[in-house]
Amino acid sequence: MKDTTILEKSITGNEEHISISRAEYDALKAENTELNQKLDYLMG
């Protein structure tokens, strides 16, 4: 399974690399999409 690297910047500006699996990335992306749809409905 291919790993995906996510780049995040902390408050101090230091860079931190976090590696997660493609499956975990896809699951988080799907959850994010679902939550955004719920938010759009509530704000709509």
PDB file with SEQRES, HELIX, SHEET and CRYST1 records, atoms N, CA, C and O in Angstrom:
SEQRES   1 A   44  MET LYS ASP THR THR ILE LEU GLU LYS SER ILE THR GLY          
SEQRES   2 A   44  ASN GLU GLU HIS ILE SER ILE SER ARG ALA GLU TYR ASP          
SEQRES   3 A   44  ALA LEU LYS ALA GLU ASN THR GLU LEU ASN GLN LYS LEU          
SEQRES   4 A   44  ASP TYR LEU MET GLY                                          
HELIX    1 AA1 ARG A   22  MET A   43  1                                  22    
SHEET    1 AA1 2 ASP A   3  LYS A   9  0                                        
SHEET    2 AA1 2 GLU A  15  SER A  21 -1                                        
CRYST1    1.000    1.000    1.000  90.00  90.00  90.00 P 1           1          
ATOM      1  N   MET A   1       0.840  -1.178   0.000  1.00  0.00           N  
ATOM      2  CA  MET A   1       0.000   0.000   0.000  1.00  0.00           C  
ATOM      3  C   MET A   1       0.887   1.244   0.000  1.00  0.00           C  
ATOM      4  O   MET A   1       1.880   1.309   0.724  1.00  0.00           O  
ATOM      5  N   LYS A   2       0.529   2.202  -0.796  1.00  0.00           N  
ATOM      6  CA  LYS A   2       1.322   3.420  -0.948  1.00  0.00           C  
ATOM      7  C   LYS A   2       1.087   4.365   0.229  1.00  0.00           C  
ATOM      8  O   LYS A   2      -0.056   4.593   0.625  1.00  0.00           O  
ATOM      9  N   ASP A   3       2.163   4.913   0.786  1.00  0.00           N  
ATOM     10  CA  ASP A   3       2.041   5.872   1.874  1.00  0.00           C  
ATOM     11  C   ASP A   3       1.927   7.276   1.320  1.00  0.00           C  
ATOM     12  O   ASP A   3       2.467   7.591   0.259  1.00  0.00           O  
ATOM     13  N   THR A   4       1.222   8.105   2.048  1.00  0.00           N  
ATOM     14  CA  THR A   4       1.047   9.500   1.682  1.00  0.00           C  
ATOM     15  C   THR A   4       1.660  10.349   2.779  1.00  0.00           C  
ATOM     16  O   THR A   4       1.449  10.077   3.961  1.00  0.00           O  
ATOM     17  N   THR A   5       2.408  11.361   2.413  1.00  0.00           N  
ATOM     18  CA  THR A   5       3.008  12.247   3.394  1.00  0.00           C  
ATOM     19  C   THR A   5       2.224  13.544   3.436  1.00  0.00           C  
ATOM     20  O   THR A   5       1.971  14.173   2.409  1.00  0.00           O  
ATOM     21  N   ILE A   6       1.847  13.929   4.645  1.00  0.00           N  
ATOM     22  CA  ILE A   6       1.105  15.158   4.867  1.00  0.00           C  
ATOM     23  C   ILE A   6       2.053  16.154   5.537  1.00  0.00           C  
ATOM     24  O   ILE A   6       2.768  15.802   6.474  1.00  0.00           O  
ATOM     25  N   LEU A   7       2.056  17.387   5.057  1.00  0.00           N  
ATOM     26  CA  LEU A   7       2.917  18.424   5.625  1.00  0.00           C  
ATOM     27  C   LEU A   7       2.069  19.387   6.435  1.00  0.00           C  
ATOM     28  O   LEU A   7       1.096  19.948   5.931  1.00  0.00           O  
ATOM     29  N   GLU A   8       2.447  19.577   7.705  1.00  0.00           N  
ATOM     30  CA  GLU A   8       1.753  20.522   8.561  1.00  0.00           C  
ATOM     31  C   GLU A   8       2.760  21.510   9.118  1.00  0.00           C  
ATOM     32  O   GLU A   8       3.918  21.161   9.345  1.00  0.00           O  
ATOM     33  N   LYS A   9       2.325  22.738   9.340  1.00  0.00           N  
ATOM     34  CA  LYS A   9       3.190  23.736   9.954  1.00  0.00           C  
ATOM     35  C   LYS A   9       2.657  24.048  11.337  1.00  0.00           C  
ATOM     36  O   LYS A   9       1.471  24.335  11.502  1.00  0.00           O  
ATOM     37  N   SER A  10       3.527  23.993  12.329  1.00  0.00           N  
ATOM     38  CA  SER A  10       3.109  24.309  13.686  1.00  0.00           C  
ATOM     39  C   SER A  10       3.093  25.817  13.887  1.00  0.00           C  
ATOM     40  O   SER A  10       3.466  26.576  12.993  1.00  0.00           O  
ATOM     41  N   ILE A  11       2.660  26.241  15.058  1.00  0.00           N  
ATOM     42  CA  ILE A  11       2.546  27.669  15.357  1.00  0.00           C  
ATOM     43  C   ILE A  11       3.905  28.361  15.255  1.00  0.00           C  
ATOM     44  O   ILE A  11       3.980  29.521  14.851  1.00  0.00           O  
ATOM     45  N   THR A  12       4.967  27.665  15.615  1.00  0.00           N  
ATOM     46  CA  THR A  12       6.296  28.271  15.589  1.00  0.00           C  
ATOM     47  C   THR A  12       6.870  28.342  14.178  1.00  0.00           C  
ATOM     48  O   THR A  12       7.904  28.974  13.963  1.00  0.00           O  
ATOM     49  N   GLY A  13       6.213  27.705  13.219  1.00  0.00           N  
ATOM     50  CA  GLY A  13       6.693  27.722  11.849  1.00  0.00           C  
ATOM     51  C   GLY A  13       7.579  26.538  11.518  1.00  0.00           C  
ATOM     52  O   GLY A  13       7.997  26.388  10.370  1.00  0.00           O  
ATOM     53  N   ASN A  14       7.875  25.692  12.495  1.00  0.00           N  
ATOM     54  CA  ASN A  14       8.658  24.487  12.225  1.00  0.00           C  
ATOM     55  C   ASN A  14       7.805  23.511  11.429  1.00  0.00           C  
ATOM     56  O   ASN A  14       6.592  23.436  11.623  1.00  0.00           O  
ATOM     57  N   GLU A  15       8.436  22.771  10.540  1.00  0.00           N  
ATOM     58  CA  GLU A  15       7.706  21.824   9.708  1.00  0.00           C  
ATOM     59  C   GLU A  15       7.732  20.442  10.340  1.00  0.00           C  
ATOM     60  O   GLU A  15       8.751  20.002  10.872  1.00  0.00           O  
ATOM     61  N   GLU A  16       6.592  19.768  10.269  1.00  0.00           N  
ATOM     62  CA  GLU A  16       6.482  18.421  10.803  1.00  0.00           C  
ATOM     63  C   GLU A  16       5.887  17.530   9.724  1.00  0.00           C  
ATOM     64  O   GLU A  16       4.824  17.835   9.183  1.00  0.00           O  
ATOM     65  N   HIS A  17       6.560  16.435   9.407  1.00  0.00           N  
ATOM     66  CA  HIS A  17       6.076  15.500   8.393  1.00  0.00           C  
ATOM     67  C   HIS A  17       5.391  14.333   9.087  1.00  0.00           C  
ATOM     68  O   HIS A  17       5.931  13.741  10.022  1.00  0.00           O  
ATOM     69  N   ILE A  18       4.194  14.015   8.613  1.00  0.00           N  
ATOM     70  CA  ILE A  18       3.437  12.903   9.162  1.00  0.00           C  
ATOM     71  C   ILE A  18       3.080  11.971   8.013  1.00  0.00           C  
ATOM     72  O   ILE A  18       2.487  12.403   7.025  1.00  0.00           O  
ATOM     73  N   SER A  19       3.432  10.710   8.136  1.00  0.00           N  
ATOM     74  CA  SER A  19       3.096   9.734   7.096  1.00  0.00           C  
ATOM     75  C   SER A  19       1.894   8.919   7.537  1.00  0.00           C  
ATOM     76  O   SER A  19       1.871   8.381   8.644  1.00  0.00           O  
ATOM     77  N   ILE A  20       0.891   8.829   6.665  1.00  0.00           N  
ATOM     78  CA  ILE A  20      -0.277   7.997   6.915  1.00  0.00           C  
ATOM     79  C   ILE A  20      -0.524   7.138   5.682  1.00  0.00           C  
ATOM     80  O   ILE A  20      -0.077   7.460   4.581  1.00  0.00           O  
ATOM     81  N   SER A  21      -1.239   6.049   5.886  1.00  0.00           N  
ATOM     82  CA  SER A  21      -1.523   5.160   4.757  1.00  0.00           C  
ATOM     83  C   SER A  21      -2.550   5.796   3.834  1.00  0.00           C  
ATOM     84  O   SER A  21      -3.302   6.680   4.243  1.00  0.00           O  
ATOM     85  N   ARG A  22      -2.575   5.346   2.602  1.00  0.00           N  
ATOM     86  CA  ARG A  22      -3.547   5.838   1.625  1.00  0.00           C  
ATOM     87  C   ARG A  22      -4.967   5.535   2.110  1.00  0.00           C  
ATOM     88  O   ARG A  22      -5.870   6.352   1.934  1.00  0.00           O  
ATOM     89  N   ALA A  23      -5.166   4.360   2.720  1.00  0.00           N  
ATOM     90  CA  ALA A  23      -6.496   3.987   3.215  1.00  0.00           C  
ATOM     91  C   ALA A  23      -6.954   4.951   4.303  1.00  0.00           C  
ATOM     92  O   ALA A  23      -8.113   5.366   4.321  1.00  0.00           O  
ATOM     93  N   GLU A  24      -6.047   5.305   5.209  1.00  0.00           N  
ATOM     94  CA  GLU A  24      -6.393   6.247   6.269  1.00  0.00           C  
ATOM     95  C   GLU A  24      -6.681   7.625   5.684  1.00  0.00           C  
ATOM     96  O   GLU A  24      -7.615   8.302   6.113  1.00  0.00           O  
ATOM     97  N   TYR A  25      -5.882   8.039   4.707  1.00  0.00           N  
ATOM     98  CA  TYR A  25      -6.097   9.327   4.034  1.00  0.00           C  
ATOM     99  C   TYR A  25      -7.469   9.363   3.368  1.00  0.00           C  
ATOM    100  O   TYR A  25      -8.209  10.336   3.509  1.00  0.00           O  
ATOM    101  N   ASP A  26      -7.804   8.297   2.642  1.00  0.00           N  
ATOM    102  CA  ASP A  26      -9.095   8.235   1.955  1.00  0.00           C  
ATOM    103  C   ASP A  26     -10.253   8.258   2.948  1.00  0.00           C  
ATOM    104  O   ASP A  26     -11.273   8.899   2.696  1.00  0.00           O  
ATOM    105  N   ALA A  27     -10.099   7.555   4.086  1.00  0.00           N  
ATOM    106  CA  ALA A  27     -11.153   7.537   5.101  1.00  0.00           C  
ATOM    107  C   ALA A  27     -11.351   8.926   5.700  1.00  0.00           C  
ATOM    108  O   ALA A  27     -12.485   9.363   5.891  1.00  0.00           O  
ATOM    109  N   LEU A  28     -10.257   9.619   5.995  1.00  0.00           N  
ATOM    110  CA  LEU A  28     -10.351  10.967   6.555  1.00  0.00           C  
ATOM    111  C   LEU A  28     -10.938  11.946   5.545  1.00  0.00           C  
ATOM    112  O   LEU A  28     -11.712  12.832   5.908  1.00  0.00           O  
ATOM    113  N   LYS A  29     -10.570  11.782   4.288  1.00  0.00           N  
ATOM    114  CA  LYS A  29     -11.104  12.654   3.241  1.00  0.00           C  
ATOM    115  C   LYS A  29     -12.612  12.456   3.093  1.00  0.00           C  
ATOM    116  O   LYS A  29     -13.353  13.426   2.934  1.00  0.00           O  
ATOM    117  N   ALA A  30     -13.069  11.201   3.144  1.00  0.00           N  
ATOM    118  CA  ALA A  30     -14.500  10.903   3.049  1.00  0.00           C  
ATOM    119  C   ALA A  30     -15.251  11.474   4.246  1.00  0.00           C  
ATOM    120  O   ALA A  30     -16.341  12.025   4.096  1.00  0.00           O  
ATOM    121  N   GLU A  31     -14.665  11.341   5.436  1.00  0.00           N  
ATOM    122  CA  GLU A  31     -15.297  11.896   6.637  1.00  0.00           C  
ATOM    123  C   GLU A  31     -15.386  13.415   6.540  1.00  0.00           C  
ATOM    124  O   GLU A  31     -16.400  14.003   6.915  1.00  0.00           O  
ATOM    125  N   ASN A  32     -14.340  14.043   6.044  1.00  0.00           N  
ATOM    126  CA  ASN A  32     -14.326  15.495   5.871  1.00  0.00           C  
ATOM    127  C   ASN A  32     -15.425  15.935   4.906  1.00  0.00           C  
ATOM    128  O   ASN A  32     -16.122  16.917   5.164  1.00  0.00           O  
ATOM    129  N   THR A  33     -15.579  15.220   3.809  1.00  0.00           N  
ATOM    130  CA  THR A  33     -16.621  15.538   2.832  1.00  0.00           C  
ATOM    131  C   THR A  33     -18.004  15.423   3.460  1.00  0.00           C  
ATOM    132  O   THR A  33     -18.860  16.284   3.258  1.00  0.00           O  
ATOM    133  N   GLU A  34     -18.216  14.352   4.225  1.00  0.00           N  
ATOM    134  CA  GLU A  34     -19.508  14.144   4.887  1.00  0.00           C  
ATOM    135  C   GLU A  34     -19.806  15.269   5.883  1.00  0.00           C  
ATOM    136  O   GLU A  34     -20.926  15.778   5.928  1.00  0.00           O  
ATOM    137  N   LEU A  35     -18.814  15.651   6.671  1.00  0.00           N  
ATOM    138  CA  LEU A  35     -19.008  16.722   7.648  1.00  0.00           C  
ATOM    139  C   LEU A  35     -19.262  18.060   6.967  1.00  0.00           C  
ATOM    140  O   LEU A  35     -20.064  18.859   7.449  1.00  0.00           O  
ATOM    141  N   ASN A  36     -18.589  18.308   5.857  1.00  0.00           N  
ATOM    142  CA  ASN A  36     -18.825  19.551   5.118  1.00  0.00           C  
ATOM    143  C   ASN A  36     -20.241  19.598   4.551  1.00  0.00           C  
ATOM    144  O   ASN A  36     -20.864  20.659   4.525  1.00  0.00           O  
ATOM    145  N   GLN A  37     -20.752  18.451   4.097  1.00  0.00           N  
ATOM    146  CA  GLN A  37     -22.124  18.397   3.590  1.00  0.00           C  
ATOM    147  C   GLN A  37     -23.123  18.685   4.705  1.00  0.00           C  
ATOM    148  O   GLN A  37     -24.105  19.397   4.492  1.00  0.00           O  
ATOM    149  N   LYS A  38     -22.875  18.133   5.897  1.00  0.00           N  
ATOM    150  CA  LYS A  38     -23.753  18.394   7.039  1.00  0.00           C  
ATOM    151  C   LYS A  38     -23.698  19.867   7.428  1.00  0.00           C  
ATOM    152  O   LYS A  38     -24.724  20.470   7.741  1.00  0.00           O  
ATOM    153  N   LEU A  39     -22.506  20.439   7.407  1.00  0.00           N  
ATOM    154  CA  LEU A  39     -22.346  21.853   7.734  1.00  0.00           C  
ATOM    155  C   LEU A  39     -23.084  22.730   6.729  1.00  0.00           C  
ATOM    156  O   LEU A  39     -23.768  23.679   7.112  1.00  0.00           O  
ATOM    157  N   ASP A  40     -22.946  22.414   5.452  1.00  0.00           N  
ATOM    158  CA  ASP A  40     -23.654  23.172   4.415  1.00  0.00           C  
ATOM    159  C   ASP A  40     -25.163  23.109   4.633  1.00  0.00           C  
ATOM    160  O   ASP A  40     -25.861  24.108   4.461  1.00  0.00           O  
ATOM    161  N   TYR A  41     -25.666  21.925   5.013  1.00  0.00           N  
ATOM    162  CA  TYR A  41     -27.099  21.766   5.265  1.00  0.00           C  
ATOM    163  C   TYR A  41     -27.535  22.633   6.449  1.00  0.00           C  
ATOM    164  O   TYR A  41     -28.557  23.316   6.384  1.00  0.00           O  
ATOM    165  N   LEU A  42     -26.753  22.597   7.526  1.00  0.00           N  
ATOM    166  CA  LEU A  42     -27.105  23.364   8.721  1.00  0.00           C  
ATOM    167  C   LEU A  42     -26.999  24.867   8.494  1.00  0.00           C  
ATOM    168  O   LEU A  42     -27.789  25.638   9.040  1.00  0.00           O  
ATOM    169  N   MET A  43     -26.032  25.282   7.694  1.00  0.00           N  
ATOM    170  CA  MET A  43     -25.831  26.713   7.441  1.00  0.00           C  
ATOM    171  C   MET A  43     -26.755  27.227   6.338  1.00  0.00           C  
ATOM    172  O   MET A  43     -26.977  28.432   6.215  1.00  0.00           O  
ATOM    173  N   GLY A  44     -27.293  26.297   5.533  1.00  0.00           N  
ATOM    174  CA  GLY A  44     -28.075  26.646   4.360  1.00  0.00           C  
ATOM    175  C   GLY A  44     -29.389  27.258   4.688  1.00  0.00           C  
ATOM    176  O   GLY A  44     -30.152  27.601   3.785  1.00  0.00           O  
TER     177      GLY A  44                                                      
END                                                                             
